[in-house]
Amino acid sequence: MEVGAKVPKKAGAGGRRGGGGPKKKPVSRSVKAGLQFPVGRIGRYLKQGRYSQRIGTGAPVYLAAVLEYLAAEVLELAGNAARDNKKNRIIPRHVLLAIRNDEELGKLLAGVTIAHGGVLPNINPVLLPKKTGSAAAKEAKEGKTPKSPKKATTKSPKKAAAA
């Protein structure tokens, strides 16, 4: 080849020669991972939080996937709780009922207080009214024993001496 002769461009060559061709539309990392939660934003929060000097490229993707899964799980259970209460809208009470009634989520979020969530309905059996004679006979017929059998009605020694 002669000195100063122009070199023909190769098709699709990038770099300084100017690859030409149409630019590709940018695709977010959330779309690449098939997630709804923002991978880029979570990565930015990891960097700004200074949790570590360096953060790998897979860390925000993994964290976004875990957070999305947990959110979906809580929302599904809260939606079921709302439907049980014949409501269309999820309120904090439904979220609390969903979390506290699920063993694993309850363990994970044991120390969490949900504003306007209330508490689980729970009445100690000791506080419930005593069963009537017919109800007790019915239970005995079915073979069930009462949870707290009545103590033998014996008078104390002082009361026995006084009588």
C-alpha positions in Angstrom: 0.0 0.0 0.0 1.1 3.5 -0.7 1.9 5.9 2.1 -1.0 8.3 2.8 -3.6 5.9 1.2 -6.9 5.7 3.0 -7.7 2.5 4.7 -11.2 1.3 3.9 -13.5 1.1 7.0 -14.6 -2.3 8.2 -18.3 -2.7 8.8 -19.2 -2.5 12.4 -15.7 -1.4 13.5 -15.9 0.7 16.7 -13.3 2.9 18.3 -11.8 6.0 16.7 -12.8 5.2 13.2 -16.5 5.8 14.1 -18.4 2.6 14.0 -21.3 4.4 12.3 -24.6 2.6 12.5 -27.6 3.3 14.7 -27.0 3.6 18.5 -28.5 0.9 20.6 -31.2 1.9 23.0 -29.9 1.6 26.6 -31.3 -1.2 28.7 -31.5 -0.9 32.5 -30.0 -3.5 34.7 -33.4 -4.1 36.3 -34.8 -5.1 32.8 -31.7 -7.3 32.2 -32.3 -9.0 35.5 -36.1 -9.2 35.0 -36.8 -7.2 38.2 -39.2 -4.4 39.1 -37.0 -3.0 41.9 -34.4 -0.5 40.7 -31.0 -2.1 40.6 -29.1 1.1 39.8 -30.7 3.0 42.7 -29.9 0.2 45.1 -26.3 0.1 43.9 -26.1 3.9 44.4 -27.4 3.5 48.0 -24.9 0.7 48.7 -22.1 3.0 47.5 -23.3 6.1 49.4 -24.0 4.1 52.6 -20.2 3.2 52.7 -21.0 -0.4 53.7 -17.8 -1.4 52.0 -15.0 0.2 50.0 -15.9 -1.8 46.9 -19.2 -3.2 45.7 -19.4 -5.9 43.1 -21.6 -5.6 40.1 -23.8 -8.5 41.2 -24.5 -7.2 44.7 -27.2 -4.6 43.8 -28.9 -7.1 41.5 -29.0 -9.8 44.3 -30.2 -7.3 46.9 -32.9 -5.9 44.6 -34.1 -9.5 43.9 -34.3 -10.3 47.6 -36.1 -7.1 48.4 -38.6 -7.7 45.6 -39.3 -11.2 46.8 -39.9 -10.1 50.3 -42.2 -7.2 49.2 -44.2 -9.6 47.0 -44.5 -12.1 49.8 -45.7 -9.5 52.3 -48.1 -7.9 49.8 -49.6 -11.2 48.8 -50.3 -12.2 52.4 -51.6 -8.7 53.2 -53.9 -8.8 50.2 -55.3 -12.1 51.5 -55.9 -10.5 54.9 -57.7 -7.6 53.2 -59.9 -10.0 51.2 -60.7 -12.0 54.4 -61.9 -8.7 55.9 -63.9 -8.0 52.7 -61.8 -4.9 51.8 -60.2 -4.0 48.5 -57.5 -1.7 50.0 -54.5 -2.9 52.0 -54.1 -1.0 55.3 -51.4 -1.2 57.9 -53.6 -3.6 59.9 -53.6 -6.1 57.1 -49.8 -5.9 56.8 -49.4 -6.6 60.5 -51.8 -9.5 60.4 -50.0 -10.9 57.4 -46.6 -10.7 59.1 -47.5 -11.9 62.5 -49.5 -14.9 61.2 -46.6 -16.1 59.0 -44.0 -18.0 61.0 -40.9 -17.0 59.0 -41.9 -13.3 58.4 -42.9 -13.0 62.0 -39.4 -14.2 63.0 -37.7 -11.9 60.6 -39.7 -8.9 61.6 -40.1 -9.7 65.3 -38.7 -6.4 66.5 -40.6 -4.3 64.0 -43.5 -2.0 65.1 -46.0 -1.2 62.4 -47.8 2.1 62.9 -51.6 1.8 63.1 -51.2 -2.0 62.9 -52.6 -2.8 66.3 -52.0 -6.3 67.8 -53.0 -9.8 67.0 -56.4 -10.8 68.5 -55.6 -13.0 71.5 -57.6 -13.6 74.7 -56.0 -15.8 77.4 -58.3 -18.8 78.0 -58.3 -18.0 81.8 -60.1 -14.7 81.1 -62.9 -16.3 79.1 -66.2 -16.9 80.9 -66.7 -20.3 82.6 -68.5 -22.9 80.5 -72.0 -23.8 81.6 -73.0 -27.3 82.8 -74.5 -28.3 79.4 -71.3 -27.2 77.5 -69.1 -29.1 79.9 -71.3 -32.3 79.6 -71.2 -31.9 75.8 -67.4 -31.8 75.9 -67.2 -34.8 78.2 -69.5 -36.7 75.8 -67.1 -35.9 72.8 -64.2 -37.2 74.8 -62.5 -33.8 75.3 -61.1 -32.8 78.6 -61.2 -29.2 79.8 -57.8 -27.4 79.4 -57.7 -26.5 83.1 -59.5 -29.0 85.3 -61.3 -27.5 88.3 -59.5 -28.0 91.6 -61.1 -30.2 94.1 -63.4 -28.1 96.2 -61.9 -28.8 99.6 -62.0 -26.2 102.3 -58.9 -24.9 103.8 -58.0 -26.2 107.3 -58.9 -22.8 108.9 -62.3 -22.7 107.2 -63.0 -26.3 108.1 -62.1 -25.6 111.7 -64.4 -22.5 111.8 -67.4 -24.5 110.4 
